[in-house]
Amino acid sequence: MVRRKVDFVIVGQGIAGTWLAYELMKREKKILVINNETENTSSKKAAGLYNPITGKKMTKTWLADQVFAELESSYKQLEILLRAKFLYPKPIYRPFTTISEKNDWTTKVEDPRYLDFIEELKSETLGIGSIQDNLGGIVLKKTGYVDLSVLISSFRDYLIDKGQYLSEMFDYKALEFVSEKTSYKDIEADKVIFCEGPSLANPFFSNLPFKLVRGEVMDVECDLSHNYIFNRGVFMIPKNGYHTVGSTYDHNNLSFEPQSEGITKLKERLSKLFAGSYRIKQMRAGIRPATFDRKPFIGLHPKRETLGIFNGFGTKGVSLTPFFASNFVDFLEGKTMIETEADVQRVY
Ligand SMILES: Cc1cc2nc3c(=O)[nH]c(=O)nc-3n(C[C@H](O)[C@H](O)[C@H](O)COP(=O)(O)OP(=O)(O)OC[C@H]3O[C@@H](n4cnc5c(N)ncnc54)[C@H](O)[C@@H]3O)c2cc1C
């Protein structure tokens, strides 16, 4: 017997499920979030960085102009709603490694395509503690980090308050398809959207070409006082009395336990950025839900239109999920198409 009717059931409340639920609630949809509570999620292990200019070649990330236009204001709105603090805008300082890199940036600072994201070029060392920046560096803006653990637990409390949260492992066998709707136990929903991160147990989306990546992060205490996120080989994010250092990338050994080779790599890279001593306070590892082409999987099941997926945010969950939650809900309301490169239909 069906006792509860909702527009959407959302399975999983990491950063993806959180943004999708919030976006649907803003549009007055009735939702229910079903989440398996565990510390081993991608979001709870993440460093939380957002940065529009990345990679060895330091180019603008995919869709940077659209994604970063509203990013900080979206998180701020959510902070207001939840009465919580989790957004920390901070400039990224990236020391130059070679003269030619410095020369490249001297040209790039004049490039109108980069103007929105560059604060200034420092042609000499900033002389901050033991930071290795003999050639100076570039200061980026529209950057910072989000404390995902605080965001996720605050949003969970908000949902519980509204009676829109169930703490359980979704049982795929309990799904039934009745005409245009779907029922799950005593719940009837127009659609069930899976936001399950790297778990990959879902039989309805079992053959998607995910390419999961393990990563390590460590929190270190050291003598360094400033407001920059440093980024060269690794990043160092200043937090309350310590720095978060990350991350590694490994497609093998997909474990939520830090691996010694990962920590060794982190330490090696850190030594090139920071020559001082430090004490490791904590190490953690997680798995990123990355995909074969580094683009998310968003959309409806090709045969069962009552099932959908919002996953595959890889290394960029913080910056991509607010933008794509809005894009996906626009699509669900029949207003627009899903961004072609992110549409799950590309793999069917
Ligand atoms: C070490 C590391 C560092 C990272 N650093 C950054 C960074 O600095 N910046 C950045 O943007 N990204 C970073 N990422 C990537 C980021 O963490 C991910 O893109 C993002 O967290 C993915 O979120 P998600 O909601 O898809 O998955 P998850 O956070 O894993 O959430 C999925 C949720 O679904 C639940 N679930 C799964 N299956 C079921 C089921 N059957 N029933 C009920 N619930 C279910 C899980 O328990 C979980 O709560 C990092 C990742 C790692 C591992």
The ligand as an SDF file (V2000), in Angstrom:
LIG
                    3D

 53 58  0  0  0  0  0  0  0  0999 V2000
   41.0920   12.6150   -1.6240 C   0  0  0  0  0  0  0  0  0  0  0  0
   40.0880   13.3890   -2.4030 C   0  0  0  0  0  0  0  0  0  0  0  0
   40.2350   14.7570   -2.5440 C   0  0  0  0  0  0  0  0  0  0  0  0
   39.2920   15.4830   -3.2680 C   0  0  0  0  0  0  0  0  0  0  0  0
   39.4410   16.8310   -3.3390 N   0  0  0  0  0  0  0  0  0  0  0  0
   38.5250   17.5560   -4.0160 C   0  0  0  0  0  0  0  0  0  0  0  0
   38.6410   18.9580   -4.0860 C   0  0  0  0  0  0  0  0  0  0  0  0
   39.5510   19.5540   -3.5010 O   0  0  0  0  0  0  0  0  0  0  0  0
   37.7040   19.6470   -4.8040 N   0  0  0  0  0  0  0  0  0  0  0  0
   36.6750   19.0090   -5.4370 C   0  0  0  0  0  0  0  0  0  0  0  0
   35.8550   19.6750   -6.0810 O   0  0  0  0  0  0  0  0  0  0  0  0
   36.5500   17.6690   -5.3830 N   0  0  0  0  0  0  0  0  0  0  0  0
   37.4380   16.9470   -4.6940 C   0  0  0  0  0  0  0  0  0  0  0  0
   37.3110   15.5980   -4.6540 N   0  0  0  0  0  0  0  0  0  0  0  0
   36.2450   14.9660   -5.4360 C   0  0  0  0  0  0  0  0  0  0  0  0
   34.9110   15.0850   -4.7270 C   0  0  0  0  0  0  0  0  0  0  0  0
   35.0530   14.5510   -3.4590 O   0  0  0  0  0  0  0  0  0  0  0  0
   33.8290   14.3750   -5.5340 C   0  0  0  0  0  0  0  0  0  0  0  0
   33.7030   14.9390   -6.8160 O   0  0  0  0  0  0  0  0  0  0  0  0
   32.4730   14.4620   -4.8390 C   0  0  0  0  0  0  0  0  0  0  0  0
   32.5950   14.3060   -3.4600 O   0  0  0  0  0  0  0  0  0  0  0  0
   31.5130   13.4400   -5.3640 C   0  0  0  0  0  0  0  0  0  0  0  0
   30.3210   13.5710   -4.6370 O   0  0  0  0  0  0  0  0  0  0  0  0
   29.1190   12.5710   -4.7680 P   0  0  0  0  0  0  0  0  0  0  0  0
   27.9940   13.1530   -4.0280 O   0  0  0  0  0  0  0  0  0  0  0  0
   28.9270   12.2140   -6.1930 O   0  0  0  0  0  0  0  0  0  0  0  0
   29.6220   11.2130   -4.0450 O   0  0  0  0  0  0  0  0  0  0  0  0
   29.7470   10.8780   -2.4920 P   0  0  0  0  0  0  0  0  0  0  0  0
   30.2660   12.0190   -1.7440 O   0  0  0  0  0  0  0  0  0  0  0  0
   30.5030    9.6040   -2.3960 O   0  0  0  0  0  0  0  0  0  0  0  0
   28.2480   10.6550   -2.0110 O   0  0  0  0  0  0  0  0  0  0  0  0
   27.4820    9.5430   -2.3700 C   0  0  0  0  0  0  0  0  0  0  0  0
   26.4800    9.2750   -1.2540 C   0  0  0  0  0  0  0  0  0  0  0  0
   25.5940    8.2590   -1.6950 O   0  0  0  0  0  0  0  0  0  0  0  0
   25.4410    7.2930   -0.6750 C   0  0  0  0  0  0  0  0  0  0  0  0
   25.0410    6.0320   -1.3240 N   0  0  0  0  0  0  0  0  0  0  0  0
   25.7030    5.3200   -2.2610 C   0  0  0  0  0  0  0  0  0  0  0  0
   24.9830    4.2470   -2.6250 N   0  0  0  0  0  0  0  0  0  0  0  0
   23.8390    4.2860   -1.8910 C   0  0  0  0  0  0  0  0  0  0  0  0
   22.6910    3.4420   -1.7840 C   0  0  0  0  0  0  0  0  0  0  0  0
   22.5490    2.3400   -2.5320 N   0  0  0  0  0  0  0  0  0  0  0  0
   21.7130    3.7770   -0.9020 N   0  0  0  0  0  0  0  0  0  0  0  0
   21.8030    4.9170   -0.1560 C   0  0  0  0  0  0  0  0  0  0  0  0
   22.8740    5.7410   -0.2160 N   0  0  0  0  0  0  0  0  0  0  0  0
   23.8650    5.4260   -1.0630 C   0  0  0  0  0  0  0  0  0  0  0  0
   26.8230    7.2530   -0.0320 C   0  0  0  0  0  0  0  0  0  0  0  0
   26.7780    6.6390    1.2390 O   0  0  0  0  0  0  0  0  0  0  0  0
   27.1430    8.7480    0.0170 C   0  0  0  0  0  0  0  0  0  0  0  0
   26.5750    9.3370    1.1630 O   0  0  0  0  0  0  0  0  0  0  0  0
   38.2020   14.8310   -3.8870 C   0  0  0  0  0  0  0  0  0  0  0  0
   38.0410   13.4720   -3.7080 C   0  0  0  0  0  0  0  0  0  0  0  0
   38.9680   12.7440   -2.9780 C   0  0  0  0  0  0  0  0  0  0  0  0
   38.7520   11.2790   -2.7990 C   0  0  0  0  0  0  0  0  0  0  0  0
  1  2  1  0
  2  3  1  0
  2 52  2  0
  3  4  2  0
  4  5  1  0
  4 50  1  0
  5  6  2  0
  6  7  1  0
  6 13  1  0
  7  8  2  0
  7  9  1  0
  9 10  1  0
 10 11  2  0
 10 12  1  0
 12 13  2  0
 13 14  1  0
 14 15  1  0
 14 50  1  0
 15 16  1  0
 16 17  1  0
 16 18  1  0
 18 19  1  0
 18 20  1  0
 20 21  1  0
 20 22  1  0
 22 23  1  0
 23 24  1  0
 24 25  2  0
 24 26  1  0
 24 27  1  0
 27 28  1  0
 28 29  2  0
 28 30  1  0
 28 31  1  0
 31 32  1  0
 32 33  1  0
 33 34  1  0
 33 48  1  0
 34 35  1  0
 35 36  1  0
 35 46  1  0
 36 37  1  0
 36 45  1  0
 37 38  2  0
 38 39  1  0
 39 40  1  0
 39 45  2  0
 40 41  1  0
 40 42  2  0
 42 43  1  0
 43 44  2  0
 44 45  1  0
 46 47  1  0
 46 48  1  0
 48 49  1  0
 50 51  2  0
 51 52  1  0
 52 53  1  0
M  END
$$$$
